[in-house]
Amino acid sequence: MYNLRERTRLLLTFLPISAIALVLLLYSTTPLKKIPKNSTTDMVDILHLHIHNHKHIQVAHSTCQGTLYPELCVSTLSSFPDLATKSLPQIISATVNHTLSKVRVSSSNCNSIRKKLKNLDPLQKRALDDCLELFDDTMAQLKTTISDLSSKKLASNHHNDLQTLLSAAMTNQYTCLDGFAYSKADVREEIKNNLYNISQLVSNSLAILKKIPGNTSKSQEFHEFGDMKNGFPSWVSRKDRKLLQTTVNTIKYDLLVAKDGTGNFTTIGEAVAAAPNSSTTRFVIYIKAGAYFENVEVERKKPNLMFIGDGIGKTIVKASRNVVDGSTTFKSATVAVVGDGFIAKGITIENSAGPSKHQAVALRSGSDFSAFYKCSFVGYQDTLYVHSLRQFYRECDIYGTVDFIFGNAAVVLQNCNIYARKPGEKQKNIFTAQGREDPNQNTGISILNCKVTAAADLIPVKSSFKTYLGRPWKEYSRTVFLRSYIDDLVDPAGWLEWNGTFALSTLYYGEYMNQGPGSNTSARVTWPGYRVIKNSTVARQFTVGEFIQGTDWLNSSSIPYFVNLS
């Protein structure tokens, strides 16, 4: 047996010269402590420490390759202990946990600003309230992400769930900032850097998520709707399909709303408040024919709600909040749904503010696995706010003028009628304004087998107004029109710039086998991001079968749907 000093002497004899050189180089720049004379034991300990640190940094750099914010990524990962021993799901989980702490700080900061600053204008207060709500949603989504990453399931098996949650968490930060668009800049300037930092951390997590072995998704593909069963994504369950296919006269409901007092409540809001919190089963609210003048909000704590009305134009929910009169776009919605698994059938939802009031939302959905069947959404600018997560619309009518289908969900509109109305003077009609901020978000608007045409009030004057399929609200805007009928109101260029050359190279706009006088692509824009899709395999990436994945959500809804292109 050698004593410690003899073993150390032999170890130093056989250490590669390069390793000694590494120690000297490291110590010449970042000494950890003074090296005592004749202390070979300390030299070995220090060498081991530097080798460990070097490997730690190497793992961070390797993991961060391909992220959009590599410096932030490396500095974040370098702060985690035992990085070299962590799996990719554990690294993502640690990053998300770090992000969660940043969201808490931002929430606390906004809450302090809300309470301390007495000179805030009303719009700033409303925008801060939006931010606080969005931070709560973000924290819930990040906590679910951490839980899923630590579960026994392989992260690659539920990659799309994780990608959806992280995509929504990022969207929330930009929605918060968007609320200050028409207010003084001071509050936005005070909070924006923290929110950009949160978004960049989430972006890095999305990029690292793609590296998990077994993940085969591609950056330009939509895989969010999953398998199709009887015309609907698989997440609409068999029970929900049966509910939606049942006539109103025979449906079994839990609460009845009736204007004439013959039900449990006379307002929809009262019925929603009475519905159970955190329900794991479907809770049905039947809303009898009539006009309900109210703003309705289905909060996150109210999952699995279902609204059933007596049909389009019979059961009507109407309100008129708008940006001109002091609302934020986010809070202007006549009906806002956040509780997951929301389903609606046979209802008209309208924002009656009018074209002069600019942004005025009829429906906002931030409900994961939400579905709408035979509903109508009526407004002018910003009618349908497909805010985030996974959504499906079947046989619905959507009316509007400027950017009237917008947001950053993974959404398919199938067999719908989309009507451009007569806009305000000097306005243009734009059907879509998709808001993807990051190339790793799995979001976009897919319009499949729909009718794109003019509403009755536009038909007599449609030559007086320009109409376009979409414009890029955010840098990686993504929208496709597939096998749809496009009427002659659409300008031959098809698509409109948002601001100069912004996003023209990074967007993804596509058209596939559309029909009608407005479908001719020969004079379409020549932007790098626009393409005429000629391959059915590419087109199928944007169908229900591949765009919105999940487990049995549409199968439970009874909403008919088809899996592929037809």
Secondary structure, DSSP 8 states (H G I E B T S, - for coil): ---HHHHHHHHHHHS-HHHHHHHHHHHHHS--S---TT-HHHHHHHHHHHHHHHHHHHHHHHHHTT-S-HHHHHHHHHTSTTGGG--HHHHHHHHHHHHHHHHHHHHHHHHHHHHH-TT--HHHHHHHHHHHHHHHHHHHHHHHHHHHHTSSS-GGGGHHHHHHHHHHHHHHHHHHHHTTTTS-HHHHHHHHHHHHHHHHHHHHHHHHHTTSTT----TT--B-S--EETTEETBS-HHHHHHHHS-GGG---SEEE-TTS-SSBSSHHHHHHHS-TT-SS-EEEEE-SEEEES-EEE-TT-TTEEEEES-TTTEEEEE---TTTT--TGGG-SEEE-STT-EEES-EEEE-S-GGG-B--SEEE--TTEEEES-EEE-SBT-EEE-SSEEEEES-EEEESSS-EEESSEEEEES-EEEE----TT--EEEEEE---STT---EEEEES-EEEE-TTTGGGGGGS-EEEE--SSTT-EEEEES-EE-TTS-TT-B--SSTTTTTTT-EEEEES-BSTT---TT----TTEEE---HHHHHTTSHHHHS--SSBBTTT-----SS--
